[in-house]
Amino acid sequence: MSQFAFLKPEFADLFVLAQKAEIAALADPRSACFHARLALESAVKWMYANDRALRSPYDENLSALIHEGTFRTLVGNTLVAKARIIKDFGNLAVHETRPVPVAHGVTSVRELFHVCYWLVRTYARGEKPAAGIAFNPDALPRAVQVEATGLAKLQEIAKQGQAAAKALAEEQAARLRSEEEVAARDAQIKQLQDEIAAVKAANQKTQDTHDYNEAQTRDAFIDKLLHEAGWLLDQPRDREYPVKGMPSTSGDGFADYVLWGDDGKPLAVIEAKRTKREPLVGQQQAKLYADCLQAEFGVRPLIFCTNGYEHWQWDDERYPPRQVHGFLKKDELELWLQRKTSRRTLASTVIDRDIVERYYQTRAIKRVGEVFEKDKQRKALLVMATGSGKTRTVIALVDQMMRANWAKRVLFLADRVALVKQAHNNFKKHLPSAPSANLIEKHDSKKNDHNGARVCVATYPTMMNLIDEIQNGQRKYGPGHFDLIVIDEAHRSVYRKYRAIFDYFDCLLVGLTATPRDEIDRDTYSLFELERGVPTDAYDLDEAVADKYLVPPTAMSVPLKFVREGIKYEELSEEDKEKWDMLEWEDKLPDRDIDPAEVNKTLFNEDTVDKVLEHLMTHGLTVAEGDRLGKTIIFAKNHDHAVFIEQRFNANYPHLAGHFARIIDFKTEYAQSLIDDFSIAEKAPHIAISVDMLDTGIDVPEVVNLVFFKIVRSKTKFWQMIGRGTRLCDDLFGPGRNKDTFRIFDFCQNFEFFNQNPKMTDGATGQSLSERLFIKRVEIAATLQEVAGDAEVSDLASLNADMRSRLFEEVSGMSLDNFLVRAKRRSVEHFQQKDAWASFSTEDREKLVNDIAGLPSALKDDDIAAKQFDYIVLSGELDLLRSLATFSACQEKVMALAAKLETLSNVPLVRAEMALILEVQTDEYWQDIDAWTLEQMRRRLRSLIKLIEPDQRQIVYTTFEDEIGQGAEIALPDVAVGTDKARFQMKARHFLKSHEDHIAIYKLRHNEQLTPQDLAELERIWIEEGGASEADLADAKAEGGLGLFVRSLVGLDRDAAKEAFGEFMAGKSLNANQIEFVTLIIDHLTEQGAMDPRRLYESPFTDFDDQGISGVFPQAQVQKIVQILADVRRRAAA
């Protein structure tokens, strides 16, 4: 007898489907899952058609139906979870090519049994099934011969079913030809709904004592996660595996789940606890199971602890337990196990010097390795100035980690498509041995293979979308897919929006940023679990300039009156006043003054732009023997501003035929081709007019001029913009005349701002409008709880109920199939129960604001204008409830919007609410207004707001005469010492080159001892002929003395450096490493003139041995080398 026989009396059609699933559960699990899903869909649609308590959702698909708020309220969380499992297993059966496990068939039928019991118990008129009835898996048909249903056949059946349902609906609609027939049908439906409502009410008076077995539902969810990771769990040994050696009387135990390798050995053991217990309660039990399995099979499995909500992974030989978002796939576990014996130390794996050759790059790689290997940390943050080779550094790190078997798959994330493409090209160029793929672009098995890539590059939004992608029943990018994630430009805004990516993937994390270490906000350091101001490694702009790996800027602050002060009518010339009076202002400019913020936004003045361009063309650095302005980026305020700049340039320089200066922004079609042309030294355009697009990540070494023609208040962006000019470029100004500086023309006082506001932060990243609305409703509901109290009948009580109902609907629409929602599953499921909204605790409010606000929901509202209006009014409601004076802002905005609606009286929808629209504009309406009245107004007017045409921003073009100053050099914020020193060194080096024949300079170059007279003469010519000041001289002496300072600039003659080591090298049998080590010291002396012995224990000298010089030479020879370096230094002092 069928276990679904209780359906037959009143739900015969449903019984047929359920019985098909039951019969096939063991013999054909694919068919069982398919028919269980069909049965569920049939039951749910019957409920929506007959129970007026249910409200139809945004879509008629099964997922939308079971996640609708009224459905969840009616059936409860337990049955929704069961319905979700039936739906998911049914979908897998139709779409997955792999065999469907028998366990899936049994689970689907079991969960369908509970759903059907509830259905009959709630809606049946006649006899109900006994409360103690239970599903018995042992009673499932075993001897039935069923031909396995193929995937194609099931897909065809599903397609036919959909077509039949559509045809039936069309046929029924066609029958209703008159209003009378429609009315008769509606009356019949109402009568049936009334009857069902009465039956349901009577049935619900009896307490439901049925055991819905929530533990099995929890296990089914764990099974689903394991199935997404590719584990079929179709063998008896997969569950409740018996182990020996437990510390108990019998010594026996049963591991909840064991995941096995192809060699029959355990890869992982999973301990599952009840949902109400913390998962780590089972940590010791899981460890003991791992001990037993290791004793039996000779390998130690990875340990997982779960309660269905939270999952913890414990590699107890290397790391403490850490929370993860799911389970590892078989190949990931096998790789984890294999690495136990095959992984090499990072310290012993040579860094490829063909990828990186600079000492600070190898130092950064070694520091990351130490953090990962010695400190057992899993996150690192590298601060490297723009142009210092961040990408190449991380490519060399990836190469090292792959060769050491620390990383198989790597993900590189950036915030712009252009930066992703650039990174992809760099990986292909410098690491061709590792297949790479750009995940933004379409999969191509030959040119862009997503599946076989070992290095994937993507933007953050692309990766967010890909995480939920299911292929053949498996999550393509599971939590263990990547071994390393690299984040380009790691800063707070990235984490605010996309932290879920880094939480989801269980892997090592490296952040890259060009923002100076002292400018990085506290949040970024905390996210990398670092002390503020102490990144894993740092190489700032001042260091890079001092090492001559980057060039310093010469920043000029150029006063431009209109941009800085605005336009004041009374200060204009009589001619310009006449021009002013002839313009059509449309009464939008009060007091005849224009604020500076409006210049280059709503007002564009020809002379302002012309003077900027003239200043640039006159004072900008040139190339081609001075015949052409060097590559230049103009940072414009907005697109209209960029267009105006381009127009004025072409008007002033028509002979350049419109190619010299071009707009490159996000509105430019084929912008990448323009960037490519701009990157070629001799090719136009030579001026790129950019709005945001070229602020970051574009690598054009030939750039020598930057024009700050907009206000910048983000320190991160400020430094990124400066970084566009710092790269070296050999022979830029002619043979042997390398790029040694670049110029910044700041017309908007950005440098003054950041010099005066050194503690300025970038501020918080804005929340989405939907998130802000959710939080606002939570705050209103929490406040109403205090104000309305326990009152059941009042306007405030109604508002309170409405707010909570709206929030409940939004949370009900959050699908646990989404990885963002899964991470907060416990909180989400709690608030998907209607009872959870009865009252608010402080903890509830924190969970709603911190965990749930901002999660994706099926309850969508695409009417942005209505949502903006909602926020205005809801803010007003909260201000009223809290008696805040800021309520007046809501009143002003609503009255202004109502005035605009009044002008649309010819629109029927608006005309219908005209009485309210007029009333809202009166002062009387707002006197003694309460939150409930405000809420009623919001509901009636919100759908009309989108009809208001947005104000067309009037742009005024003027020809007033502006004023521009000569400009003065200004220091860079916070790093002025380093860059000022660099410019001083440039000036000094130029002077010394022209005085190489001076006796003191000759002695310094050739390692001959200086006398006090030599130094005195050096000081004299330094000040009298070199233009140095007493302060410059004092700074030079502070560096260790004038002699050493000059030596550091001119270097040491190579022959003199070799001679210093001549005696040491003579008569010794040095090996190849020792000879190369000494050669490297000579190279350093030739370049820098002297050497601190401590450098012998840093990169690149540690590339020979971790111990530096002590690992290459015996102690006696170490002491001799240190003595030689001291002697070289001594000879530069008198």
C-alpha positions, 0 to 999 in steps of 0.5 A: 500500500502506498504511504501516500494513500491519505491523499487519494480521497480528496487529492487524487491527482496529487496522489498519482504524482506522489505515487510515481515518485514513491515507486521510483525512489529506489529504482529510478531516483532521477524520475523520483526527484522529478515527479516529487517536484511535479507533485510539490508544484501541483500542491503549491499551485492548488493552494494559491488558487484556493487559499485567499490568504496567499498573495501571488508573487512577482512570478509564477515559477515554483521558487517564487511561489514557495518564497513568497511571504504569505506562503511562508507565514502559512506553512512555516519555515520547516515546510519551506525548507522541505519544499526547497529541497524537493525543488532543488533535487527536482531541478538537478534531476532535469538538468544534471547529466551525472547519475542521481543518487538513490539518497536524493530520490529517498529524500525527495519522497520523504520530504514530499510525504511531510508536505502532503501530510500538512496539506491534507491535515490543513485542507481536507474536509473528511478524515485526516491522516493519523498524527503519528503517521511517519514516513518509512524508507524501508517500505519503499517498493524494492522489487518493482521493475522500473525502466530508468528514465533518461535525462532527455525523456524527463526534459521532454516530459517537463516541456510537454507539461509546461505546454499543456498547462499553457494550453489549458490556461488559454482554453479556459480564458477563451471560454469566458466570452462575456462579463456574465461568464467571468462573474459566474466563474469569480463567484464560484471561486469565491464560494470555493475559497470560502468553504476552504477557509472554513475547513482550514480554520476548523482543522487548525483548531486541532494542534499539529503534533506530527513529527516533521523531522527537522534533523533530517531536513538539516541533513538534507541541506548538508547533503545538498552542499556536499552534492554541489561539491560533487559528492554523491553520497551513494555508498553505505560507507559515506554515512555513519561510518563505523570507527574503532578506537574511540575513548569509550567502553566499547571503543566504537563510534560512527562518523556522520560523513566520511568523504573518500578518495579514489584509492579508498582512503578517507579525505575528510570526516564531517561531524554534524550537530543539531542546528541549535548547537554550536558546530564546534561542540563536535570539534573534539569528537571529529578529531577523535574520528580523524584519529581513528581513521588515521589509525585504520588507513594511515592518512589523516583526513581533513576535519569539518564540523557543521550544524547545517548553518555554520561550517568549520574546517580544521586542518589540525596539523597546520591551522586552527579551525576556521569558518568556511562556506561549504565543503571541498570537492574531491580533487581539492581534497586530494590536492590538499592531502598530496600537498602534505608531502609534496609542498616545498617551502616558499623560502627554498623556492627561488624567485624568478628574476626574469619576472622581477629584478628589483630588491624591494620586489623580491623583499615583498615576495619573501615577506609574504612567504614568511607571513604565510609559512612561518606566521601561519597567517592567511592574509597579506597587504603590500603597499607599493607606489604606482609604477613600482611594479605591483603586478609583476611582483604578484605575478612572481609571487604566483609563479613561486607559489605554483612551483612550490605547490602552494597554489594551483588556481589563482584569482586576480580581482580589479575594479575596472575592465581595463585593469583586468585586461591589463593584468591578463596581458601581463600574466600571459606575458610574464607567466605563459606557463600558467594558462589564464582566462579573463572571466569578463570575456566569453569562454573560448576553449582555445583562446580564453578557457575558463575551465582550464585556467590556473589564473583567472582575472575578473572584476568584482561584480563579475565574480559575484555573479559567477559564484552562484553558477551551477554546472551539471549540479555542481557549484563551478566556483566552490569555496575551495576553487582558488588557493590564492586571491589577489586584490588590486587596489585593496581599500575600504570601498572594495571591502564594503561592497565585495567582502562577501567574495573574500569570505566565501572563498577559503584561500590565501589573500594578498592585497595590493595598494599604491596608497601610502601606508599612513593614508590607508584607513583603519578598516583595511588594516583590520580586514587584513588582520594587521596593525594599523600603519604596519602592512606586510611590506611597503615601498612608498613613493619617496623610497622609489624616487630615492632608489631612482625606480620612479620619478618625482613630480614637480607640483605647481599650484596655479591660481585660477580665479573663477575655479577657486573663487567663483564669479561675482558680478560686481567684480566683472568688467563693464563689458563682461557685465553686459555679456552677463545681462544678455544671458538667459539665466532663467532666474536660477542664479541668486544674488548675481554670484556663481559658486565655484562648484557651479563652474565647469558644472553648469557654467562653462567659461571659454577664457577659463579653459583657454587659460588652462590650455595656454598655461599647459602648452606654455609650461608643460614638459615637451618632447621631440626637441621641444616641438611637441607637448609630452603625453598629458592627462587632463582630469576633467570634472565631468563629461560635459566639462571634458567635451568643452575642453576638447572643443576649446582646444580644437578652436585654439589649435585648429592646425592639429586637426582634432587628433592631438587632444581626445576625450577618453571616458566611459561615454567614449565609444572604442575608448580602449583603442584611444588608450592604446593609441595614447600609449604609443609615444609618437602617436596621437592623441598626446593629450587625454581628457579623462573623466575617472577612466584614466585615474587608475591603473593605466600604464603610460610611462611617457606621461609627463604632464598631469592637469588637475582640473577638478576637485579631488577629496579622496586620498586614494584617488589623489595618489592614484592620479599622481601615480599616472606620471611616476614611471621611468621612461628612458630616452624620452627627451632624446638619446641619454636624456631620460625622464627624471620628473613630471609636472602636475598643474593643480588649478583646484587647490587639491594639494593645499587641501591635503596638506592642510588636512593630513588626517582626511579619510575617504569616508564611508562607502555609500549603502544602496538605496534598498539597503538604506530603506530596509534599515530605515524601516527597521529603525521605525519599527524599533522606535514604534515598539517603544512609542506604541507599546503593546497597543493593538488598535491605534494608528501607530500600532497599524504602522508598526504592523505594516512596517514589520510585514513589509520587512518580513516579506523582503526577508522571505524573498531571500533565497538560500541558494544565493551565496550571500544569503547562505552566509547569513542563513541562521539570521535569515531563517530566523526572520523568515518566521512570522513570529520573529517579528512580534517584538524587537530586541536590541540584538534583533535590530543589530542582526537586521541592520548588520547581517540582513540589510542589503542581501538580495531578495525576490521582493524587488521594486525597480521604481527608483523614483518611488524608492527615493520618495519612500526614503524621504517620507520614511526619514520624516516618519522617523524624525516625527516619532523621535521629535527631531527638528530635522523633520522640516527637511522632509516637509520641504522636499515633499511640498516641492515634489507635490508642486511638480505633480500639480503641473501634471493635472492632465494625467488621469492618475495624477488628477485622481490624487489632486486633492491630496497633492494640493493639500500637501502644499498647504501649511495646515496639512503639516500642522500636528501631522503624525507618522500614520498620516505621513505613511498614508500620503506616501502610499498614495503618491509614491507611484506618481513620482516617476511621472515628474520629469527630472530637472534639465540642468541648464548649461550656460556658456560664457566668455568672461575674462578670467584671471590666472597666476604664474603658479608656484611649486608646492610640496606633496602631502605627507611625503614632501621630505622624500620628494623634495630631497629627490628634486634636490638630488636631481639638481645636485647631480646635474651640478656635480656632473659639470664639475667632475674634474674638481679634485674633491669630486675626483677623490670621492669617485675614485675612493681616495681619502678626502682632506678637511680642505677638500670638504671646505672647498666642496662646500664653497663651490656648492653654495656659490656655484651650485645654488645650494642653500645653507639648509640644503647643506645642513640636510646633506651633512645630516645624511652622514656628511657632505662627502658621503652625500656627494658620493651617493650622488656621483657613485664610486668608479667601478675600477675603484670599487674593484680595487677595494676588493682586490686584496680580498679576492686575491689568492682565494678559491671562491665559489660561483655564488661567492664571486657573484655576491662580491660582484653585487656589492661592487655594483651597489658601490658603483651606483650608491657610493657606499653601503650599509653592512646591514644591507648584506642581510636583505634582498637581493643578497638573501637570494643567495641564502636566507642568512644573507652574507653569513650563509655564503661566507665563513665568519672571518670573511664576513668580518673582512667584507664589513671592514672593506665597506667601512673603509670605503665609507671612511674615505669619503669623510675628512 
